[in-house]
């Protein structure tokens, strides 16, 4: 956020109320922060520069992923966030469309990796199925070496869930939203914006991948880049039911909870021989299903200092090729294509406190839906002390 006040902006143009907390950004981390703050009894307003959330939080699978997260502290964030979704979704009218995840081992090396994972701490509650049992439980899947079932995941339709979450926070919990409001300067207790001055004791900035809105010194030396993804909606030609999200061998060398195990080295070596193009484009296939039977499929990962605005037909073909290794889909059609973006760094989250009472928080591994509600408490602890306090007011 450039450090200059808005010319001619007076207090009357903003909100005359004085809040305990201003949240900048209405993506999933910002909304999670608003919810956790209301649980602590804080008065909250959210400032969002767009008319609605249009960023990474609505351009993904809506896949709340626990299995395969790593390191352990991020895995625990995912567990707590999954529990928060379980609490919030029925209250906010957000359907949970799928529960759990299937990881199909297409190669013996992947099966060995899944076996090691199932025996680890993070594999608790997961089941490892052999070929015959997998065929009985999941007849729509291609034959594989083994199949790991995790009961821990949840899946929502992001483009619907995020607006519903914001509406519920406003109507049920008294969170005030100011859309079309760009923050220019933070000088607590004042926050100067395109719509005037707002006042608060604390401010938490949740910029998502919009890192250019922050003063450069807030991110100096952090090595945060922008990752661009390609996503597809695929319509099967025949009825197909996926009760859980589906992942492939390529996912096993990408998700840190799997990739950190010693058995991952052999799988990666084989994939480098057989799936080098996919690895080079960061393709690891996840498949989720929407109520109309269509499949949300992705994704690829390209890193740079800005979003890559143009989708590639070559990358789309690589994603679809891997999809066909998981599911028999003759005659399936791509009905929708889009790109997503997220901030990426070596650590899965970034927290900075550039000023007293001001905290910046970014989930930097593309796992916002999976970890935001737990991460939000960490951000609040920085500015409001340990919580949570007794339940929501308002």
N, C-alpha and C positions, 0 to 999 in steps of 0.2 A: 504494500500500500504506500504510494508516494506520500511523503511527509509535507503536505501543504494543505491548508484549510481551503474550504470551498469559498470562492469569492462571493461576497454578498450573502452568505448563508447565516441566518440568525437562528436563535433558539426556537423561535415560533414556528419555523419550518420543520422542525423535528418533532420528537415526542417529549412532551413536558414532564412525563413521569421519570422518576429516578429508580432504576432497576438494580437488583442485586447483581445481575449478570447479563451482559450482552454476548450473544453468540454470533459470530460472523461466519455465514455459510450455512445453507440449508440442505446439504448433502447428508448422507447417513451419519457421519461423525457429528455434524452439527446438531441433527435431530436427536441423536443418542445423548449428546451432552445436555440438550434442553430437558430431556426426560429425566436424566439422572439428577440434574439441578433441581427440578421440581420435587423430586423425591426427597431432597434435602431441605425442602421448604423455601427455596430461593425464588424470588420473582425473576422472570426471564423474558427477554425479547430476542428474536432472531432477525438479523439483517442479511438479506440475500440480494445480490446485484441483478439477478435475472427475475423474470416474472414467475418462474417456477423452477424446480430442480431439473436441469437438463444435462448434467455431467455424468461422471463415472457411476454414480449411485443408481441411475436408471438405465444404464447401458451395459448391463452385465447379466449373469445367469440368475441372480437372486438366490444363489447357492450358499447357504450358511454352512461352511465347511469346518469340521472339527478334525476328522481323520486325515493325517498327513501334514497337519500344521507343525511347524517347528520354528524355533526351539521350544522347550517346555513351557516357558512363560507365555509364549504366543498361543500355544495349544490350550493353556488354561484360560487365556482371554477368550478363545473360541468357545470353550465349554460354557463360560459364564454368559457369553453373548447369545449362544443357543438357548440357554435357559431364559434369558430376557425376551427373546422372540416368542418363546412358548407362553410367557406371561402376557405380552403385549398383543400378539396377533389376534386372539379372540376378542379382546376388548376393543381393538381398533377396527375390527371387521376386515382383517387381512387374512385371506385363505392361505393355509399351508398346503401347497399342492403336492409335494412329495416329501417323504421322510426316509432318511438313510441314504446310503450310497453303495453302488456296486463298482468294484475295480476288477476288470477282466484281464487276467494274465494271458497274453497271447503267445508268450515264449516261456520256455523252461526257466530261463534266468529271472523272468518276472515272477513266476510262481515261487521260486526260492526266496526272492525278496519279500513277497507277501507273507510267506511262512515265517520269516524272521520278524517282520513287522507285527504279525499277530501274536508273537511270543513276547513282544516288548511291552513296556508300560503303556505306551500310547495305543497299543492294539487291544486294550481291555474292552471287552464287550463285543468285539468283532468276531465273525465266523469265517473260517476258511473252508470253501467247498471244493470238492474234486469235480472232475468232468461230468460224471453222471448226475451227481446231485445238482450241479449248476444247470444242467440241461432241464432237469425236472422243475426247478424253481424259477428259472428264467428262460423259457422256451424261445423268446424272441431274440436272444443273443446268439451271435456266432459261437461255434465251439471254441473253447480255449483250454489252456493248461490247468487253470484254477480260477476261482472267483472269490474275492473277499467281499463280505457284506459287513458294512458298518451301519449300526442303528442310530448314529449320533447326529446326522445331518438333517437340515430342514431346507425347503425350497419355497420361495415366494416369487410372485411375478413383480420384478422390481419397478417397472414403469407404472404399476398400479399401487404397489405397496408403499412407495415413498410418499406420493401425494396423500394417501390415506393416513399415513403416520403423521404427517404435518397437520392435517385437518383434525385428527384426534387430539393431538397435543394442544391445538388451539381451543377446541370445543370442550374437551374433558378436563384439561389441566391448566387452562388459562395462559398458555404461552402466547405471546403477542408476536405476530409476524409482520415484518416490513419488507415487502418485495420491491423490486426495482430500486434498490437502495445500495449504492456503492460506497464503501468505506474509503475515505481519503487519508485520515489521520487519527491516531489514537493518542490521546493525552488525558488519561483518566483524571477526574471523573467524566471527561467529555470525549465523545467519539464523533468526529466530523464526517459527514456523509454528503452524498449528492442531494439528499433531501433534508439537510439541516443537521442539527446537533442533537445527539442522544446522550443520556447520562447514565452511568453505572459505576458500581464499586469495583467490578471486575469485568474482564473481557477475555473470551476464549475464541481464537481465530482458527477456523477449520476450512482451509482453502482448497482441500482436495488436490487436484493436479494444477490448479490455477496459481502456480508459484510466482508468476510474473507480477501478481498483485502485491507481493510482499517486498519490503525494503531489502535490497541485496544482502546487506549485512546480517539479516536475520538467518540467512541460509549459508553464509560464507563457510566454505570448507566441508560442507556436508555431503557433497557428491550426489545430490538428488537429481535424477533424470526423469524424463517423461517416457512412459511405455504406452505404445499404441497397439490396440488389439483389433482383429477382424472377427466379426460375429455374423451368424447366419440364423435364419428361421427356415427350417426344412419341413415340408409337408409330405408325409408318407403317402404312398398310393394305396396302401391297405391299412386297416385298423392295427394299431400298435399300442401296447400299454407298458409304460415304464414306471413302476411304483416308486423307484428311487433314481437318483442321478447316476450317471454312468461315466466311468473314467477308463483310460487306456494305459498301455505300457508307457507311452510318452509322459503321462502324468506322474509316473513313479520316479522319473529322473528329474522332475521339476519341483514337486512338492517336497519341502525340506525334510519333513518327518520320514519320508521314504528314502530320499536321495542321500541322507546322511548315514544310512546303514551301510556296512561294508559290502553287502550283497549287491548294492546298486552299481558297483563298478563293472561287473560282468554284463549287466543289462545295458549299461550305457555303451560299452564297447560294441555289443551286438547292434544296438540301434544306430551307432555311427556307421556301421557297414550297411544296414538295411533301410534306415530312415534318416539319412544325413540331411536331406533337403528340409524335412520337417524340423529337425533339430536346429538347423541354421536360421529358420524363421520363427523359432520359439513356439512351434505348434505342439500343443498337447490337448487332446480332445476331451471335452466335457460335453455330455448330452443331458439336457433336462427337458421335461415335457410340460406343455401348457394345457389348460382345460379343453381346448379345441382339438387336441391330439397332435398339434404341430410340435416340432422339436426345436429348442434353442441349442445351437451347436457352435462351438468355438474351441479354442481361439488361437491366435498367433501373438507374438510379442516382438515388437521392434522398438529399440531404445534410441533416444536422441534428446536434444535440448528443446524440442517443441513437438506438438502433436503432428503425426503424419496424416495429412488430410485425405489422401487418396487410397482407396482399397485396391488390392492386386488380385487379378484373376488367377494368377499362378498360386498365390497363397490360398485362395479359396479352394482351388483344386487339391492342394495338399491336405487341407482340413477335411474335405469330402472323401478323399481317398482313405484317410484314417477312419472316418466314420463308417465307411463300408466294411472295414475290418471288424467292426463291433456289431453291426446290425445289417440284416438282409433288407435292403431298401430299393428294390427295383421300381423304377418309375417315379421316385421321389423328386419333388421340385423345390427349388429355393424360392421362397416367397418374399423374403426381406433380407436386406444386408445393411450393416451399420458398423461404425468404428467406435471403440471405447478408448479411454485413456486413464492412466493413473500415475501417480508419483511413485518412483522406484528408487530404492537405495539398498545398501547391504543389510541394514537393520530393518526389521519389519515395521517399526514405528519411529516417528521423529517427534520429539518434544523440545521446545525452546521457551525460555522466559525472557524476552528481550527487554521488558520493563516491569517494574513492580505492578502486580495485579493483572498482567497481560501474559497469556500463554498461547503458544501456537502448537497445534497438534495435527499431524498427518499420518495416516496409515500408508506406509510406503511399499507395501507388497501386493496391492490389489486385493486385499482381504477385508475391506471395510465392512461389508455386510456380515462377515464372519466374526469380527472382533470389536466393532465400534462401541457396543454398550459397555464392555469392560474397559476399553481404552478411555471412554469418556470419564469414568470415575478417576482414572489416573490424572487426567487433565484437571478435573475439579479439585483433586487433592492438592494440586500445586497452588491454587488460588483461594481455596475455601477451607483448607484443612481436611483431615480424614473424614470420610462419610461411609455409607449414607446415614442421614438422619431419618427420623420417622417419615412415613409415607407422604405422598403428594398432598399439597393443598391446592385449593382452587378448582 
